[in-house]
Amino acid sequence: MRLLLILLAFVISGGPTGILAQGQEPHGRFGMPIEPPSETTKESTYGFLKGAPSVKIVEPGRFEVTFETEEPTPPAVLSGGANTLDEELDYPRFHYFCGGREDGEVTDLRTEHSITADFSSIKRRLPNTPYEPRVTYRVEVYIPSFRATRFFEGRVYFNPETLGDATNVTFGPTVEQVTPNTAVIAWETDREVPGEVRVVPITLSNGVYYETGQWMTFRSNGVGIRHETKIEGMNPGAMYRYQVVTGDTTVRPYEFSTPGDWPIRFAAMVDSREGNGSGMNNFGGVNGASLYSLGTDLYFRGTDFVVFAGDLINGYTTSPDDYRNQLNAFRWIMGPVHARIPIYEGMGNHEALLTRFDDGSRWGVTVDRLGEENSETVFADAFVNPTNGPKDEGEGSPSYDETVYYFDYGPVRVFMLNNNYWFSSDPYKIGGNLEGYILPNQVEWLREEVAKANDDDSVEYIFFAAQEPPFPNGGHTRDAMWYRSGDTNRDGKVDDKDIPIVKNRNTIWEIVSSSPKSVAFITGDEHAYSRLIVTNETDIGSRTTLDGTELEMKYPVWQITSGGAGAPWYDKELDLPWSPNLKTHSTQPHYAFFTLDRENVTVEAYSQTGQRIDHAMLRKDGKNTKE
């Protein structure tokens, strides 16, 4: 009946009017196609690179990196090195001299840069240690307007015999969407070439991997620069070694495991956009220092997969190339971990590729970039996530593909939501969507899929993830899914000109709490760790849902905020209705670590230094705890 009423309201309304499609009165142009407020636009970028750097072998034993900066900068400096094959996580190493300095004096400012380096000494220095035939390099550039240096990194493969040109694998390989019997291996190359993945079952004994079967070969999806190969016929709870052969390059082998018996362990991270302090804290729009340490720790702790629910990057750029560069910085930093365990990425408010209109104010009016290259489309192009989400919200709205989806890891189902979809800084006046709000098609998709998961005997646990918290606890109480009781236009009162964000939150939480399988809602936005229990007795302010009924939470569900992957930290606030239910809070950089068995679920939080900052039982003997 509810779905019928929703569809009827949609027909009467004549289109995707957001609130009206859910039986509500329209709120200006909210949920409708964006009407540009002016013809004059503003441009804004991160301010470092313009376009993607390129690298190539220019002669045997020598390579060249070319790039363009947003502003004139002094000559750059390059360092390079090789990775040996005994490294389980092949992070960049600059241990042997392989570098160069761009021609020119310090005062010689330019935007177009070219720097070459000799790498022939690497082969001479490694006569007895197996290494991969590639150079990993770092380019350091001083940015006058920043009064600080910035880095970017990359790699170039070479022919191990001649030290000459070879197909360069620019990103990957990564292991994606692992099930008990299948997985996807993805990678990118600098030229159009065919590729294949070779896979063999292995076992681990005394720290050494041993092959236990025959190699299987799977072809990639044709000739191209983006490759995705589905591996099939694997066994549950087994370990595999894989190796990518693409063009004339053979990539080092990596290992991964398929879901098997209990326990299952996974990590949750949010908010890895840049921190403070320069150096690797400011790595092309991400906090590279935090991601290196947290990624390493979660990998060696035995993580099966990672949920990364948004704010990977600084974002808020009007340039698609700049947006891609920042996403590539994240992909690069997480690459060694992602080659061995799947990572599922979601969108946050900083995954913002914008059109910015000049209305005379300081920041202008900003909306999700108009045209085909919007935030969601470019984000989806950068990652390899499932495409089982809802249909879009109608005219002018972006696709949900690969930004809203669910995945299973054995008996665990995780829903990745996008409550930063189709952003508009003034949706009441010009259309688009409010930050934090979840629009009708996504709501109904979630309702239907949670009901299916509840009835599916193969699904034993349900988790949810979205960047904006339903119940913020510090730093984002003026937005997220709360806006201080619903003052979305921040005029000091809640009235008909405010978009019903609290009703939207209550509708979402009604769905989240409808199944006894639901354990936790993973979120971020607030740069801290917190653990909050939400029950039907919790004071949450208004309890009215979008259909006008009162929210009833059937089952208690935890909110785990894990926004500590490197962004500047936020303190807690204690004047919120649900503050008495806040069980713990920490400002340390961290990740959350979940351990699941047949009856129990625990969460731990580990800091950047490896300190355990929380440990709690979320579910005991098949039921969620409340303490």
C-alpha positions in Angstrom: 0.0 0.0 0.0 2.8 2.4 0.9 4.5 1.9 -2.5 1.2 2.3 -4.3 0.7 5.7 -2.6 4.2 6.8 -3.5 3.7 5.9 -7.1 0.4 7.6 -7.2 1.9 10.8 -5.7 4.7 10.6 -8.3 2.2 10.4 -11.2 0.1 13.3 -9.8 3.2 15.4 -9.3 4.2 15.0 -12.9 7.8 14.1 -12.2 10.7 13.8 -9.8 9.9 16.6 -7.3 11.7 14.8 -4.4 9.4 15.5 -1.4 6.2 15.6 -3.5 7.0 12.1 -4.8 6.8 10.9 -1.1 3.4 12.4 -0.4 4.7 15.7 0.9 4.1 19.3 0.0 6.8 20.7 -2.4 9.6 22.7 -1.0 10.5 25.2 -3.7 12.5 23.5 -6.4 14.0 20.8 -4.1 14.4 17.5 -5.9 13.8 19.1 -9.3 16.2 19.7 -12.2 18.6 22.5 -11.4 17.9 25.9 -12.8 21.2 27.8 -13.1 20.9 31.1 -11.1 23.2 33.0 -13.5 25.3 32.6 -16.6 28.5 33.6 -15.0 30.6 30.8 -13.4 33.6 30.7 -11.1 36.5 28.2 -11.4 38.2 26.7 -8.3 40.6 23.8 -8.0 43.0 22.2 -5.5 45.7 24.4 -7.0 48.4 21.8 -7.7 48.3 19.7 -10.9 46.6 20.6 -14.1 45.7 17.4 -15.9 47.3 14.0 -15.2 51.1 13.6 -15.2 52.6 11.3 -17.9 55.7 9.1 -17.8 57.5 7.1 -20.4 60.9 5.4 -21.1 62.7 7.8 -23.4 65.8 5.6 -23.9 67.1 2.4 -22.2 67.7 3.1 -18.6 66.1 6.5 -18.6 62.6 7.8 -18.1 60.8 11.1 -18.3 58.0 12.6 -16.3 56.0 15.5 -17.7 53.3 17.5 -16.0 51.6 20.9 -15.8 51.0 22.9 -12.6 48.1 25.3 -12.0 50.5 28.1 -11.2 54.1 28.8 -12.1 56.5 26.9 -9.8 60.3 26.4 -9.5 62.0 23.3 -11.1 60.9 20.0 -9.6 62.9 17.2 -7.9 62.4 13.5 -8.5 63.3 10.5 -6.4 62.9 6.9 -7.6 63.5 3.3 -6.5 62.6 -0.4 -7.0 60.4 -2.8 -5.1 61.8 -6.2 -4.2 59.6 -9.3 -4.6 59.8 -10.2 -0.9 57.7 -7.2 0.1 54.1 -8.2 1.0 53.0 -4.5 0.7 54.8 -2.9 -2.1 54.7 0.7 -1.0 57.1 3.1 -3.0 60.7 2.7 -1.9 63.4 5.3 -2.7 66.2 3.3 -1.1 68.7 3.4 -4.1 69.7 6.5 -5.8 67.5 7.1 -8.8 66.5 10.7 -9.3 66.9 13.9 -11.1 66.4 17.6 -10.9 64.5 19.6 -13.5 66.7 22.0 -15.5 66.6 25.7 -14.4 67.2 27.9 -11.4 65.1 28.2 -8.3 63.8 31.6 -9.6 62.8 30.0 -13.0 59.1 29.7 -12.6 57.0 27.7 -15.1 53.8 25.7 -15.4 55.0 23.1 -17.9 57.5 20.7 -16.4 59.7 17.9 -17.7 62.2 15.9 -15.6 64.2 12.9 -16.5 66.0 10.3 -14.4 68.5 7.5 -14.9 67.4 4.2 -13.4 70.0 1.9 -14.9 71.9 1.8 -11.5 69.0 -0.1 -10.0 69.8 -3.3 -11.9 73.5 -3.0 -11.0 72.6 -2.6 -7.3 70.3 -5.6 -7.2 72.3 -8.5 -8.8 71.1 -11.0 -6.2 67.7 -9.9 -5.0 64.6 -10.5 -7.1 62.8 -7.2 -7.9 59.9 -6.1 -10.1 60.9 -4.4 -13.3 59.4 -1.0 -12.5 60.6 2.3 -11.1 58.3 3.9 -8.5 59.0 7.7 -8.4 58.0 10.7 -6.4 58.0 14.2 -7.8 58.3 17.1 -5.3 57.1 20.6 -6.3 57.2 23.8 -4.3 53.9 25.8 -4.7 54.5 29.5 -4.0 50.9 30.2 -3.1 50.9 27.3 -0.6 54.4 28.2 0.7 54.9 24.5 0.9 55.8 21.5 -1.2 53.4 19.0 -2.7 54.1 15.5 -4.0 52.7 13.1 -6.6 53.9 9.6 -7.2 53.8 7.1 -10.0 55.6 4.2 -11.6 57.0 3.1 -14.9 57.5 -0.5 -16.0 60.5 -1.4 -18.2 61.9 -4.3 -20.1 64.0 -6.2 -17.6 66.5 -7.3 -20.2 67.0 -4.1 -22.2 65.8 -1.5 -19.7 63.7 -0.2 -22.6 60.0 0.6 -23.1 57.3 -1.7 -21.8 53.6 -1.5 -21.2 53.1 0.6 -18.1 50.5 -0.6 -15.6 49.5 2.8 -14.2 47.0 1.6 -11.6 46.3 -1.7 -10.0 45.9 -4.5 -10.1 43.2 -4.5 -7.5 41.0 -7.3 -6.2 37.3 -6.4 -6.2 33.9 -7.9 -5.3 35.2 -11.2 -3.8 32.6 -13.9 -3.3 33.1 -17.5 -2.2 33.5 -18.5 -5.9 34.4 -15.4 -7.9 36.4 -12.2 -7.9 37.2 -9.3 -10.2 40.7 -8.2 -10.9 41.1 -4.6 -12.3 44.0 -2.6 -13.7 44.9 0.2 -16.0 47.6 0.6 -18.7 49.1 3.5 -20.5 48.3 2.0 -23.9 45.6 -0.2 -25.5 46.7 -3.8 -25.0 45.2 -7.2 -24.3 45.5 -8.7 -20.8 45.0 -11.8 -18.8 45.0 -12.9 -15.2 46.6 -16.1 -14.1 45.4 -17.7 -10.8 46.6 -20.6 -8.7 45.4 -22.0 -5.3 47.9 -21.7 -2.5 48.5 -22.5 1.1 50.4 -20.6 3.8 52.8 -22.4 6.0 55.4 -20.8 8.3 55.0 -17.5 6.5 55.6 -19.0 3.1 53.1 -19.4 0.3 53.0 -22.8 -1.5 51.1 -23.5 -4.8 48.7 -26.4 -4.4 47.2 -26.7 -7.8 47.4 -25.7 -11.5 47.4 -22.2 -12.8 44.2 -21.0 -14.5 44.1 -18.3 -17.1 41.3 -15.7 -17.5 41.2 -13.2 -20.4 40.5 -9.5 -19.7 37.6 -7.6 -21.4 39.3 -7.1 -24.8 42.0 -4.7 -25.9 42.0 -1.4 -24.0 43.5 0.7 -21.2 41.0 -0.3 -18.5 40.8 -4.0 -17.7 38.4 -6.0 -15.6 38.7 -9.7 -15.5 36.2 -12.0 -13.6 37.8 -15.0 -11.9 35.4 -17.9 -11.5 35.5 -21.5 -10.2 37.2 -20.8 -6.9 36.5 -22.5 -3.6 35.1 -20.9 -0.4 37.6 -20.1 2.3 40.6 -20.7 0.0 43.7 -18.7 -0.8 44.8 -17.8 -4.3 47.8 -16.2 -5.9 47.2 -14.1 -9.1 49.4 -12.5 -11.6 48.4 -10.0 -14.3 50.0 -10.3 -17.8 49.2 -7.3 -19.9 50.8 -6.4 -23.2 54.5 -7.2 -22.8 54.5 -6.7 -19.0 54.1 -9.3 -16.3 53.2 -7.8 -12.9 54.4 -9.2 -9.6 52.2 -11.9 -8.0 49.6 -11.0 -5.3 47.5 -13.1 -3.0 43.8 -12.9 -1.8 41.3 -15.1 0.0 37.7 -16.0 -0.6 35.0 -15.9 2.1 34.7 -19.1 4.1 33.8 -20.0 7.6 33.7 -17.7 10.6 35.1 -15.4 11.9 34.8 -12.6 9.4 36.7 -9.4 9.9 36.4 -6.1 8.2 37.5 -2.6 8.6 35.7 0.7 8.2 37.3 4.0 7.4 35.9 7.5 6.4 37.4 10.9 5.9 40.9 10.6 4.5 40.9 14.0 2.9 44.0 16.2 3.6 45.2 16.9 7.1 47.5 19.6 8.4 51.3 19.6 8.6 52.4 19.4 4.9 54.5 16.5 3.6 52.6 13.3 3.1 49.7 14.7 5.2 48.9 16.8 2.1 49.3 14.3 -0.7 47.3 15.5 -3.7 44.1 16.0 -1.8 44.4 13.0 0.7 46.2 12.4 3.9 48.8 9.9 2.6 50.6 9.5 6.0 47.4 8.3 7.8 46.3 6.1 5.0 49.8 4.4 4.8 49.8 3.6 8.5 46.1 2.7 8.9 46.1 0.6 5.7 49.2 -1.3 6.8 47.8 -2.0 10.2 44.4 -3.2 9.1 45.9 -5.4 6.5 48.3 -7.2 8.9 45.4 -7.5 11.5 43.7 -9.9 9.1 41.0 -7.7 7.5 38.9 -9.5 4.9 37.5 -6.3 3.3 37.3 -2.5 3.8 34.3 -0.3 3.8 35.3 3.3 2.9 32.2 5.5 3.2 33.3 8.8 1.7 35.4 11.9 1.9 38.3 10.2 0.3 39.6 13.5 -1.0 39.4 17.3 -0.6 37.3 17.7 -3.7 35.2 20.8 -4.0 36.7 21.5 -7.5 35.2 22.6 -10.7 37.7 20.7 -12.8 37.1 17.1 -13.8 40.8 16.6 -14.3 41.5 17.9 -10.8 38.8 15.7 -9.4 40.3 12.6 -11.1 43.8 13.6 -9.9 42.6 13.6 -6.3 40.8 10.3 -6.7 43.9 8.9 -8.3 46.0 10.0 -5.2 43.6 8.0 -3.0 43.8 5.0 -5.4 47.6 5.2 -5.4 48.0 5.3 -1.7 45.6 2.4 -1.1 47.0 0.4 -4.0 49.2 -2.1 -2.2 46.4 -3.0 0.2 43.7 -3.0 -2.5 45.8 -5.5 -4.5 45.1 -8.1 -1.8 41.8 -7.2 -0.2 38.6 -5.7 -1.6 37.8 -2.0 -0.8 34.3 -0.7 -1.3 34.2 3.1 -1.7 31.3 5.5 -1.1 30.8 9.2 -1.8 31.0 11.9 0.8 30.3 15.7 0.7 34.0 16.2 -0.4 33.5 14.0 -3.4 32.2 17.2 -5.0 32.8 18.1 -8.7 30.9 21.3 -9.1 29.6 24.0 -11.3 30.0 27.2 -9.3 27.8 30.2 -10.2 28.8 33.8 -9.4 26.0 35.5 -7.5 28.2 38.1 -6.0 28.8 36.2 -2.7 32.1 35.0 -1.6 31.6 31.3 -2.5 28.9 31.7 -5.1 26.1 29.1 -5.6 27.4 25.6 -6.2 25.8 22.5 -7.7 26.8 19.0 -8.7 28.6 19.6 -12.0 26.1 20.0 -14.9 26.5 17.8 -17.9 27.9 14.2 -18.3 31.0 14.7 -16.1 29.3 15.0 -12.7 30.6 14.0 -9.3 28.9 10.6 -9.3 29.8 9.6 -12.9 33.5 10.5 -12.5 33.6 8.8 -9.1 32.1 5.6 -10.5 34.6 5.7 -13.4 37.5 5.6 -10.9 36.4 2.6 -8.9 35.0 -0.9 -9.5 31.9 -1.3 -7.4 28.6 -3.2 -7.8 25.8 -1.8 -10.1 22.8 -3.2 -8.2 21.6 0.2 -6.9 18.4 2.1 -7.6 17.5 4.0 -10.8 18.2 7.7 -10.8 15.8 10.3 -9.6 14.6 11.5 -13.0 15.3 14.4 -15.2 18.7 16.1 -14.6 19.7 13.7 -11.8 23.0 11.6 -11.9 23.2 7.8 -12.0 23.5 5.9 -8.8 25.7 3.2 -10.5 28.6 2.3 -8.2 27.8 4.9 -5.6 24.7 3.2 -4.1 24.9 -0.6 -3.9 25.0 -3.6 -1.7 27.6 -6.4 -1.6 27.9 -9.7 0.3 30.9 -11.1 1.9 29.8 -14.6 2.7 26.7 -14.2 5.1 27.4 -10.5 5.6 25.5 -7.9 3.6 26.6 -4.2 3.5 24.5 -1.4 2.0 26.5 1.5 0.7 24.3 4.6 0.6 24.9 8.1 -0.9 23.5 10.9 1.2 25.5 13.4 -0.8 23.8 12.7 -4.1 23.1 15.5 -6.6 24.4 18.3 -4.3 23.0 21.8 -4.5 24.0 24.6 -2.1 20.5 26.1 -2.4 18.1 23.3 -3.5 15.0 25.3 -2.3 15.6 28.0 -4.9 17.4 26.2 -7.8 16.7 22.5 -7.4 18.9 19.5 -6.9 19.4 17.9 -3.5 20.2 18.9 0.1 23.5 17.7 1.6 22.5 14.7 3.9 19.1 14.0 2.3 18.3 10.7 0.7 15.9 11.0 -2.2 12.8 8.8 -3.0 14.2 6.1 -5.3 17.1 5.4 -3.0 14.8 5.3 0.0 12.5 2.8 -1.6 15.3 0.7 -3.0 16.7 0.5 0.5 13.3 -0.5 1.9 12.8 -3.2 -0.6 16.4 -4.6 -0.4 16.5 -4.7 3.4 13.2 -6.6 3.4 14.7 -9.1 0.9 17.8 -9.4 3.0 15.7 -10.0 6.1 13.9 -12.9 4.4 17.1 -14.3 2.8 18.4 -17.2 5.0 21.9 -16.8 3.4 22.2 -13.3 4.9 23.0 -13.4 8.6 24.2 -9.8 9.3 23.3 -6.5 7.8 25.5 -3.3 8.0 24.8 0.1 6.5 27.3 2.8 5.4 26.9 6.5 4.5 29.2 9.4 5.0 26.7 11.9 6.7 25.7 10.6 10.1 22.0 10.2 11.0 22.9 11.2 14.6 25.9 13.6 14.6 27.8 14.0 17.8 30.3 16.8 17.1 31.4 19.0 14.3 28.4 18.5 12.0 25.4 19.0 14.1 24.4 22.0 11.9 24.1 19.7 8.8 24.5 15.9 8.3 21.0 14.5 8.8 20.1 16.8 11.7 20.6 20.5 11.0 19.9 21.3 14.6 16.4 19.9 14.6 15.8 20.6 10.9 16.9 24.3 10.3 18.1 23.5 6.8 18.2 27.1 5.7 19.8 28.2 9.0 17.6 31.1 9.5 17.1 30.2 13.2 13.7 28.6 12.9 12.1 25.4 11.4 9.3 26.2 9.1 7.8 25.3 5.6 10.9 26.8 3.9 13.1 24.1 5.5 13.5 20.7 3.8 12.3 17.9 6.1 15.7 16.4 6.8 14.7 15.0 10.2 11.7 13.2 8.8 14.0 11.8 6.1 16.4 10.6 8.7 13.6 9.0 10.7 12.3 7.2 7.5 15.8 5.9 6.8 16.2 4.7 10.4 12.8 3.0 10.3 14.2 0.9 7.5 17.6 0.3 9.2 16.0 -0.8 12.4 13.3 -3.0 10.8 15.4 -6.2 10.7 16.8 -8.2 13.6 19.8 -8.8 11.4 20.8 -5.1 11.4 23.9 -4.5 13.5 25.4 -1.1 12.7 25.2 2.0 10.6 28.8 3.0 9.7 29.3 6.7 9.1 31.8 9.6 9.2 31.8 13.3 8.2 32.7 14.0 11.8 36.5 13.5 12.1 36.5 11.3 15.2 35.5 7.9 16.4 32.3 7.4 18.3 29.9 4.6 19.3 26.3 5.3 19.8 23.4 3.0 20.5 20.0 4.0 19.1 16.9 2.2 20.5 13.2 2.9 20.5 13.6 4.6 23.8 16.4 7.0 22.6 15.5 10.7 22.6 16.1 11.7 18.9 14.1 14.8 18.8 11.1 14.7 16.4 10.1 11.2 15.5 7.8 11.9 12.5 8.6 10.1 9.3 8.0 11.3 5.7 4.6 9.7 5.5 3.4 11.5 8.7 3.6 8.5 11.0 5.7 8.2 14.1 8.9 6.3 13.9 9.0 3.0 15.7 12.4 1.3 15.9 11.8 -2.4 16.0 15.4 -3.3 16.9 18.3 -1.4 18.5 21.1 -0.5 16.0 24.5 0.9 16.6 25.9 4.0 14.9 29.7 3.7 14.5 31.3 6.9 13.4 34.8 6.1 12.0 35.8 9.5 10.5 39.4 9.3 11.5 41.3 8.4 8.3 43.3 11.6 8.3 41.1 14.7 8.2 41.5 17.3 10.9 39.8 16.1 14.1 36.5 17.3 15.7 35.6 17.3 19.4 32.3 15.9 20.7 29.2 17.9 21.7 27.1 16.9 24.7 23.9 18.9 24.2 22.2 16.6 21.7 19.0 14.7 22.5 20.9 11.4 22.1 24.1 12.4 23.9 23.3 10.2 26.9 23.5 7.2 24.6 27.0 8.1 23.3 29.2 5.4 24.7 32.7 6.5 23.6 34.5 9.2 21.6 38.1 9.7 20.4 39.8 12.2 18.2 42.7 10.0 17.2 43.2 9.0 13.6 41.9 5.5 13.4 39.9 2.7 11.7 37.1 0.6 13.1 37.6 -3.1 13.1 34.7 -5.6 13.2 34.9 -9.2 14.1 31.9 -11.5 13.4 31.1 -15.0 14.4 27.8 -16.9 14.3 26.3 -15.2 17.4 28.5 -12.3 18.3 29.9 -9.1 16.8 32.6 -7.0 18.3 34.1 -3.7 17.3 37.5 -2.3 18.1 39.1 0.9 17.0 42.8 1.2 16.3 44.7 4.4 16.1 47.3 5.5 13.7 50.0 4.3 16.2 48.3 0.9 16.7 46.7 1.8 20.0 43.4 0.1 20.7 41.1 3.0 21.6 37.8 1.1 21.9 36.6 -2.5 22.3 32.9 -3.4 22.7 30.4 -6.2 22.1 27.8 -5.0 19.6 25.9 -8.2 19.4 25.9 -11.1 21.9 24.1 -14.4 21.5 22.3 -13.2 18.4 20.9 -9.9 19.7 22.3 -6.4 19.6 23.6 -5.2 23.0 22.7 -1.7 24.4 25.8 -1.0 26.4 
